[in-house]
């Protein structure tokens, strides 16, 4: 059986100038490529052009990768733009950080098992053992790493060793109820996606929905973002909201909030794996 030739996916951004789309399209066409999908956006305030383009070549895999390298060099040298290259057949290895709350891990496992997740769950690391049966049932290696207040550095070192051992390329915090340090993020050398309720910076702490109920809020939501040293201030990938009213109980808020968290989290992870997220500054461009 012949292995399908992967398509090339390029995410690029840099100073806007006339003719960028034409030059990229012509470069691909002149080398026998067939564009499958393209989307672009220009930030006129910053004069920055963004594009995602996916195309195929009817060549062998090695030649396709050489073409991708040549394209990246052209974009950098001729257009003065930054570029990131991916391939349609790539499956990133995911490492999951989680505590006791299962719903986001459930969603990832489900999407992985039914083939909707363009990546593989390499390991689950938790500061509690509550979700070990869930990981074991899905045949995902589980590692328990307690995080005592008096020695967080040692715990993070153990977590890093585990994640590096499995070759993790993306870490997802599926309701991991611990703060990760700037040193951890720097040494990890992989992007981290976090999910939390959409109230922040209002209603921090362990009972945000109770606080929201007390304050009579009318909208609840969820936010997925890349984790940075500035806690919950990283570039946002996805958000969603739902309305509630005076009849909604705390249980209603928690149920609706967790449902939003599941969907927003999984959508953000999928967008990253599909090479549809481009970070610049404190923002993201999310290509459809």
C-alpha positions in Angstrom: 0.0 0.0 0.0 1.3 3.4 -1.0 1.6 5.9 1.9 -0.4 9.1 1.0 1.8 12.1 0.3 1.3 14.8 3.0 0.2 18.3 2.2 2.4 21.2 3.3 0.9 23.7 5.8 2.6 27.1 6.2 1.8 29.8 8.7 3.5 33.1 7.9 3.5 36.6 9.1 5.5 39.8 8.6 5.4 43.3 7.2 2.6 43.9 4.7 3.5 44.7 1.2 1.8 44.5 -2.3 1.9 41.2 -4.1 2.5 38.8 -1.2 -0.4 36.4 -2.1 0.6 36.5 -5.8 4.2 35.7 -5.1 3.4 32.8 -2.8 0.8 31.4 -5.1 3.1 31.7 -8.1 6.0 30.0 -6.2 3.8 27.1 -5.4 2.3 26.8 -8.9 5.7 27.1 -10.6 6.9 24.0 -8.8 3.8 21.9 -9.6 2.0 22.5 -6.3 -1.8 22.5 -5.9 -3.2 24.9 -3.3 -5.9 23.2 -1.1 -6.7 26.0 1.3 -5.6 29.5 2.0 -6.7 32.2 4.4 -5.1 35.6 5.1 -5.6 38.6 7.3 -3.9 42.0 7.6 -3.6 44.0 10.8 -3.6 47.5 9.3 -2.8 49.2 12.6 0.5 47.2 12.9 1.0 46.8 9.1 1.4 43.0 9.6 0.2 40.4 7.1 -0.8 36.9 8.2 -1.5 33.9 6.0 -2.1 30.2 6.3 -1.7 28.2 3.1 -1.9 24.5 2.5 -0.9 22.8 -0.7 0.1 19.4 -2.2 2.8 18.2 -4.6 2.5 14.9 -6.5 6.0 13.9 -5.5 7.6 11.5 -3.1 7.7 12.4 0.6 11.4 13.4 0.6 10.9 15.8 -2.3 7.9 17.4 -0.6 10.0 18.1 2.5 12.7 19.6 0.4 10.1 21.9 -1.2 8.8 22.9 2.2 12.3 23.9 3.3 12.9 25.9 0.1 9.5 27.6 0.6 10.5 28.6 4.1 13.8 30.0 3.0 12.1 32.0 0.2 9.6 33.6 2.6 12.3 34.6 5.0 14.8 35.8 2.5 12.6 37.4 -0.2 9.6 38.6 1.8 11.2 39.2 5.2 8.5 37.2 7.0 8.5 34.6 9.7 7.2 31.1 8.7 6.3 27.9 10.5 5.9 24.7 8.4 3.7 21.7 9.2 2.6 18.6 7.4 -0.9 17.1 7.2 0.2 13.6 8.4 1.9 14.8 11.6 0.5 13.6 14.9 1.9 15.5 17.8 2.4 13.8 21.2 0.3 15.3 23.9 1.1 15.4 27.6 -1.8 16.1 30.0 -1.5 17.8 33.3 -4.6 17.3 35.4 -5.8 17.3 39.1 -9.1 15.8 40.2 -11.7 17.3 37.8 -12.3 14.9 35.0 -14.4 16.5 32.3 -11.7 18.0 30.1 -9.6 14.9 30.2 -12.8 12.9 29.3 -13.3 15.1 26.3 -9.7 14.7 25.0 -9.8 10.9 25.5 -13.1 10.7 23.7 -11.9 12.7 20.7 -8.7 10.8 20.6 -10.4 7.4 20.6 -12.9 8.3 17.9 -10.1 9.7 15.7 -11.1 13.4 15.9 -7.9 14.5 17.6 -5.0 15.1 15.3 -2.5 13.9 17.9 -1.9 11.2 20.4 -2.1 11.2 24.2 1.4 10.2 25.3 0.9 10.5 29.1 -1.1 11.9 31.9 0.6 13.5 34.9 -1.4 14.4 38.0 -0.8 15.7 41.5 -3.6 13.3 42.6 -4.5 9.7 41.9 -8.3 10.3 41.4 -8.1 10.1 37.6 -5.7 7.2 37.3 -8.5 4.7 36.5 -9.7 7.0 33.7 -6.2 7.1 32.1 -5.7 3.4 32.6 -9.0 2.5 31.0 -7.9 4.6 27.9 -4.5 2.9 28.0 -2.7 6.1 28.5 0.4 6.0 30.9 -0.5 7.7 34.2 2.1 9.3 36.5 1.4 10.6 40.0 3.6 13.5 41.0 2.5 15.1 44.3 3.1 18.9 44.5 3.8 19.9 48.1 4.0 23.6 48.8 7.4 23.2 50.4 9.1 21.6 47.4 7.4 22.6 44.2 10.7 22.8 42.3 11.4 19.1 42.8 7.9 18.2 41.6 8.3 20.3 38.5 11.7 18.7 37.8 10.0 15.2 38.0 7.2 16.4 35.7 9.6 17.7 33.2 11.6 14.5 33.2 8.4 12.5 32.4 7.2 14.9 29.7 10.6 14.9 28.0 10.9 11.1 28.3 7.7 10.7 26.3 8.8 13.2 23.7 5.8 15.5 24.4 5.3 18.2 21.8 2.2 19.9 23.4 1.2 20.1 27.0 -2.4 20.6 27.9 -3.6 21.6 31.3 -6.9 19.8 31.6 -8.1 21.6 34.8 -4.7 21.3 36.5 -5.2 23.2 39.7 -1.6 24.2 40.3 0.4 27.2 39.2 3.3 26.3 36.9 6.5 28.4 37.2 8.2 30.5 34.6 11.2 28.1 34.9 9.0 25.1 34.2 7.6 26.7 31.0 11.1 27.7 29.8 12.6 24.3 30.4 9.7 22.5 28.9 10.4 23.8 25.3 6.9 23.0 24.2 3.7 25.1 24.0 1.2 24.7 26.9 -2.6 25.2 26.5 -4.6 26.0 29.6 -8.4 26.1 30.2 -10.3 28.0 32.9 -13.7 29.6 33.5 -14.2 32.9 31.8 -14.6 35.1 34.8 -11.0 35.8 35.5 -9.6 38.1 36.8 -13.0 38.3 38.6 -13.9 35.5 41.0 -10.5 33.8 41.4 -10.1 30.8 43.7 -11.6 27.4 44.1 -15.3 28.3 43.9 -15.8 30.8 41.0 -19.3 29.6 40.2 -20.5 30.1 43.8 -19.1 33.7 43.6 -20.7 34.3 40.3 -24.1 33.1 41.6 -23.8 35.4 44.6 -23.1 38.4 42.3 -26.0 37.5 40.0 -24.0 37.3 36.8 -26.0 36.7 33.6 -23.2 35.3 31.4 -20.7 32.5 32.1 -18.0 31.4 29.8 -14.7 29.5 29.3 -11.3 30.6 28.0 -8.5 28.5 26.5 -5.1 30.1 26.0 -1.4 29.5 25.8 0.2 29.5 29.2 2.8 32.0 30.0 4.7 33.2 33.0 2.0 35.7 33.6 -0.4 33.1 34.8 -3.8 33.4 33.0 -2.7 36.3 30.7 -1.4 34.2 27.8 -2.6 34.6 24.2 -6.2 33.5 23.9 -7.1 30.7 21.4 -10.8 30.1 22.0 -13.6 31.4 24.1 -17.4 30.8 24.4 -20.2 32.0 26.6 -23.8 31.0 27.6 -26.5 33.0 29.2 -28.0 32.2 32.6 -30.7 33.9 34.7 -32.0 34.4 38.2 -33.5 30.8 38.2 -30.1 29.2 37.6 -28.7 27.5 40.7 -25.0 27.0 41.5 -25.3 23.5 40.2 -26.7 24.8 36.9 -23.7 27.2 36.6 -21.2 24.5 37.3 -22.8 22.1 34.8 -23.1 24.7 32.0 -19.6 26.0 32.8 -18.0 22.6 32.6 -19.7 21.8 29.3 -18.3 25.1 27.9 -14.8 24.2 29.2 -14.9 20.9 27.5 -15.8 22.3 24.1 -13.6 25.4 24.2 -10.6 23.3 25.5 -10.9 20.6 22.8 -11.5 23.1 20.1 -8.3 25.1 21.1 -6.2 21.9 21.2 -7.6 20.9 17.8 -6.9 24.3 16.3 -3.3 24.1 17.5 -2.8 20.6 16.1 -4.3 21.7 12.7 -1.7 24.5 12.5 -4.5 27.1 12.6 -3.2 29.3 15.4 -0.5 32.0 14.9 0.7 33.9 17.9 1.9 37.5 17.7 2.5 39.7 20.7 -0.3 39.1 23.2 -2.8 38.0 20.5 -3.5 35.1 18.2 -4.8 34.9 14.7 -7.1 31.9 14.4 -7.5 30.7 10.9 -10.8 29.0 10.1 
